[in-house]
């Protein structure tokens, strides 16, 4: 097993006790992704080198779509890329309003060194990098603020290239932000940073300082995304992984909004194919019903054609390079494998490591996994969160703390409604007792 620092081990186990997804260390739990890993790594590397990629991930609830996206995000950040995960929803972030998607992207932007929102940190890194590039040429003295600022403005125009012509507001906003920072005008700098991140209701005084007007709209959003990719690259981040999660919510919106949203997704894919967004890796996740049903992708034939993938009966032979990949969720064997990884992580830093390995052996893990899944109506796919929580909190912790504890004779799995998520509660409702299940 990969060596894990004590701090990381504590953080991972603490998250599992709470029943939440750890903020880091997801590589420790990447069970069943071996067939996808080489291709996804190749595609991330291509984006870091200036290409652009698109991937659709399909799977039922509990199949691990969000886990896959966050696991990939860790790998992207390890390679220097920036990451943003946007939850698509009917009211908060409708896909047919790309200006809102862009705003959420900036709000959730993160890098290996900066948590969300890393947008302002990226802007400041970009400014520093531009100034360093200008000074490295040796033609401007660092003490000459006026000449330095003018040279940086010229470099902004050069780096943004055609974007300054197609989306002049973004370039103007960047120049205004640089001037405000140089002059120590905090209010204007804050306002322009917010405007560049797509925030509405920015003070008119800040926008006047940069000679920009209004808020960005649906059509400008793609230009701002293009500008952000340029800023990221100059700030030392070679690309951006953008995850649009839960796109199946489009099936619940009004038909006109749904049509616009599907067309927006088609437009994004086409612009990626045209090379407009170098460095962008766009991943969308959704249920099979969204990709195959009448209320989803199939409503827009051009989009359906772009996403079409032939899936055979045996998922072992799926093509990870296809525009759409599928997750089949957890089997009992995978759940046992996952339990084994957590057991090893726990035992490797525990004074009772050998006792843990002896008492919580593979046979016990299989019986334990069967009991937890049985309490959820036999739906193994929705069991991992609860399985890991109970494994750490009720079994591994207790074995470590109490030398005379034997989980086979001293512990019985009990599942209570209050500890379940809505999806788990729905699964548990298929059992004999919906309220309190003793397994």
N, C-alpha and C positions, 0 to 999 in steps of 0.2 A: 504494500500500500504506500502511496505517496506520503512523504514525511510532512506532517502538519504541525505548525507551531502551537504551543500551549494556548496562546491567545485566540488563535483561529479555532482551535478545537473547542474552547469554552464558548465562543460565540455561536458556533454551529449547533452544539448540543443545547444551548440555552434557547435558540430559536425552535428547535424540534420539541423541546418541553412545552413551549407556548403553542405549538401547533402551527407555526408560521414557516414560510420559506426563508432560509438563511440569506443574508445579504450577500454573502460570498461563500466560496467553497462548494458550489454546485457540481463541480467536476467530481466530487466525492460520491455523488448520487446519480451520475449519468448512466443509468442502467438501460440497456436496449437501444442505445444510439450509435453503436459501432458501425452500422451500415451507412449512417449519414455523416459521421464525423469527418472522414477524409475529404468529401466533396464540399462540405460547409467550410472547412478550413481553406480549401483551395479558392473558394469564392470570396472569402474574406480577404485573402492575400491578393486576389485580383483587384478588389476594390481599393485596398491600400496602395496598389500600384497605379490607380487611376481609372480602372474600369468601373462598371456599375452592374449590379445584379438585382434580380427579383426572385423571390421564392414565396409560394403559397403553401401553408401547412394546414392540413385537414385532420380532424379527429373529433370524436365525441367528447362531451364533457367528462373530464377526468382522465383523458388520454395523455395529458402531459404537454399540451401546446404551449402554455405559459411557461412551464419549466424549461422547455426546449429554447424558447426565446430568451429567457434570462440566463440560461447556461451559455448560449451563443454570445450574449452580451458580455459575459465575463471574458470569453475568448477574444472578443473584439477589443475590449479595453486593454487586455494584456498585450495586444499588438499595437496599441497607441491610438486606436480609433475612438471616436466619441460615440455615445449610445443614447437613444431616447425611445422609451416605450410609451405609446399613446393608446389608451383604452377608447375604442370607438363606442359611442352611446347615442341614444336617440336625442337627448337634450343637451348633455354637456359637451360632447364632441361629435357632432354629425359629420359624416364623411363628405357630404355634398357641400360643406362649407370649408374649403381648404384653408382659408385664413384662420379658422379656429383650430384646425389640425396643426398648422404651422405654429400657432401660439402655444398649444399644448406641447409640441415638440421642444420648443425653447424652454418651457417651464420644467420639463422633465429631462433636459439635457444633462448628461453626466460624463465624466471621464475617469480614468484611473486615479487621478489626483484630486478631483473636485466632485462633490455630490450634487444632486439637483438643487437649484438650477445652476449649472456651470456656465450659462451663457455669458454672464458678465466677466467671469474669470477668463473665458476664451477670448472675449473682446480685448481685455487688458493684455493677455499673452500675445495676441495679434499685433497690438500697438507696439509692444516691446520688440517683437521680431522685426517689424518694419523699420523701426528706428535703428536697430542693430544692423540691418541690411544696408541702410543709407550710410551709416557711419563707417561700415566696413569698406565702402568704396573710397573713403579717404578724401572726398571732395568737400565735405561739410564738417565744420567744427562742432563738437557737442555743446559748446557754450553759446553758439549762435542759434537761439531758439527759433527765430523767425525763418532763417534759411532751412533749418532742420524741419520745421513744420511744413514749409513749402515743398521740400523734397519728398517728405512722407506723403503729402497729398498727391504729388505726381506719381509716386509709386503705387498708391491706392488705385489711381486711374489705370495704370499699366497692368496691375494684377487682376483687376476686375474685368479688363478687356471689354468684350462686347456687352457684358452685363450693364456697364455704365451707360450704354446707349439704349438697351431694351428696358432696363429697370433703373433709371437714373436716380430715383428716390433713395435706393439702398446705398448707392455710392455717396450721395449727398449726406445721408444720415451718418455714415461712417466718418466722413470728413468733419461733420459737425461734432460728432462725439470726440474725435481726436482733439479738436480745438478746445472744446469745453474742458477736457481732462488737462490739457496743457495749461489752460488759464486758471485752473482750480475752481471752475464753475460747476460745483457739485450738482445743483438742481438741474441744470441743463443736461449735464452728462447722464444723470439718472433718467431724465425724461426721454432722451434720445436712445439710450440703451433699451428702455421699455418699448419705444416705438419700433426699433429694429427687431425686437423679439415678438412683434405682432400684437402688443397690448393696446387695447382701445383707451380712449379718454385720456390721452397724454396732453399735458398742458400746452396750449397754443404757443406760449412764449418759447418753449423748448423747440418746437417744430419750426418756428420762425427763425430761430438762430441757425438752423441748418437749411433753411429755404425749402422745407418739405411741407406737404399738406395732407390733411385727412388721415384716415386709418387705411391699412392695407386691405384689399378686397380679395375675393376668390381668385381672380386672374393674376394679381400681383404676387400671390403666395408662392407660386412656383419660382418666380424670379428671386424672391427673398430666400427660398431654399437654396437656389443656385449660389446666391451670394454667401449664405452661411457656409456652404461647402468650401468656398474659396477662403473664407476667414479661417475655418478649421484647419485647412491645409497649411496656410501661412503661419498658424499658431502652433504647428507641430503635430497636428492630428490628421493622418493621411486619409481618413474617411469617416463615414457616419453609418452606423447601423440604426435604421428606423424600423421599429416594430409597430404595426397597426394590429392591435389585439382585439379579439371578439368582433370581427366584422360581420358576424352573423346577425348582429342586432339590426342590420339594415332591413332584415325581413319584416321588422315590426313597424317601420316608418311608413308614412303615406306614400302612395305609388309614385307621385311626382318627385318627392324627395329621394325615394329609392332609385329612380331612374337617373337622377342627377348624380347620386353617390356612385353608382356603378360606372357611370361615364367618367367620373373623376378618377376612379381607380384605373380604368382603361387608359385615360390620358397619362397618368403617372407611369404606367408600364410602357406606353409608347415613347414617352420622353426619355425614359431610361434606355430603351433600345436605340434611340437616336443619339445617345451620348451627351445629353444635356446635363446630366448630373454625375460627373466623374467623382468616384469615391463613395457613392451612395449604395448601400445594401438595403433594399426594401423587403421586409418580410411581413406578410399578412397571415393571420390565423383565423380559422373559422371551422364550423361544423360541416360534415358531409352534406347536410340539408342545404346549407348556404351555397355550396359549390354545385350541387346537383338538382336542387329543387326549383320549383316554378317561381318562388318568391325571391330567388337569389340571382346568382351569376347568369343562369340560363335566360333571364329576361333580356339580357343584352348580348346577342349572338357574337359580336366582335370580341367582347371580353371572354365569353365562354370558349371561343376558339383559341384565344391566347393562353388560357389556363388549362385547356383540355389535356388530360393525361390518361393513358390506358393503364389501369391497374389490373394485374393478373390475380388469379385466385390465391397464389402463394406470395405473401408479402416479402419473403426472403429474396425475391428477384426484382424488387422494385428498383427503379432507376433514380438515384438520388440527384441526378443532374436535371431531371424533369422540372418544368415550371411549378409543378404541384407534387408535394410528398405527403404521405399519410402516416399517422401515428396510430397504432392499434391498441395502445394502452397497456396496462399491466396485466400480466398473467400471474398465477400463483408462484411459478418459478422465479419470475422477475422480482416479485415482492420478497421472496426468501433471499434472493441475491442482494437486494437493497438492504434488508435487515442484517445480512452478513457484513456489509460494508460499514454500517453504523456500529455494529458490535465491535468490529476491528478498530474503528476510530476511538470508541469508548475505552476498549481494553488497553490500547497502546499507551494511554496516559493515565491509567488507573492503578492504584496499589493492589487492587483485587483482580488484575488483568487475567491471571490464569484461572481463577475461580469463575470469572465471567465466561471465558471460553469453554470451560468444562460444563457449567450448568446451562448456559444459553447456546447449546450446540445447534447444528443445522436441523436436526430432527425437531427440536423444540421450536425453532423459528418457523418451521413449516406448520406445526400444529397451532402456533400462535397466530400466524397469518390466516390460516383457515378459520379460526375463531373470530377474528376481527371482521374478515370478509363476510362470514356467515351472519354476523350481526348487522351487516349492511345489505341484507337481501342477496348475499352471494355475489355482489357486484365488486369484483376485485379492483376494477378500474378506479373506483372512488375511495378505496381503502388506504392508499399510501399515507396521507396526512395523519389519520387517526392511528394507523398501525405504528408509525414512527414515534408519535407522541407517547403512546402507551408503552412502547418498547423502552424508550429512554426513561420516562418518568416513573413507570410502575414496575419495570423489570430490572433494567441495568442499574439504575440508581439504587434500588432496594438491595440488589445483590452486593453492590459495593459497600453500602452503609451497614448492612446486617449480615454478619458471617454465617448465621444459622438459617438464613432465608433460602428456600428452594422453590423456584417459581412453579415447578410442576405440581407440588403439593400444597403450596401456601398462597397461590394466587389464581384467581378465576377472572377471566375477562368479563367486564361489565360495561355496557355501552348505555349512556344516558342521553336523553334528547337534548339536554342543555349544552352538551359539549359538541354537538354536531353542527356543521354548516347546513345551509338549506339543501344543497345537493345531497349531502350525506343523510339528511333527515328524510328526504324523498326516497332514498334507497332503503333506509331502515324501515320505512313504512310498509314495505312489502313483507317484513317479518311478522311473526305472530303477535309480538308486543311492540307497539310503536313508541311507547313511552320509556320503558326501562327494560333493557335486554340483558339477561344473564346467559352467557354462552358457556 
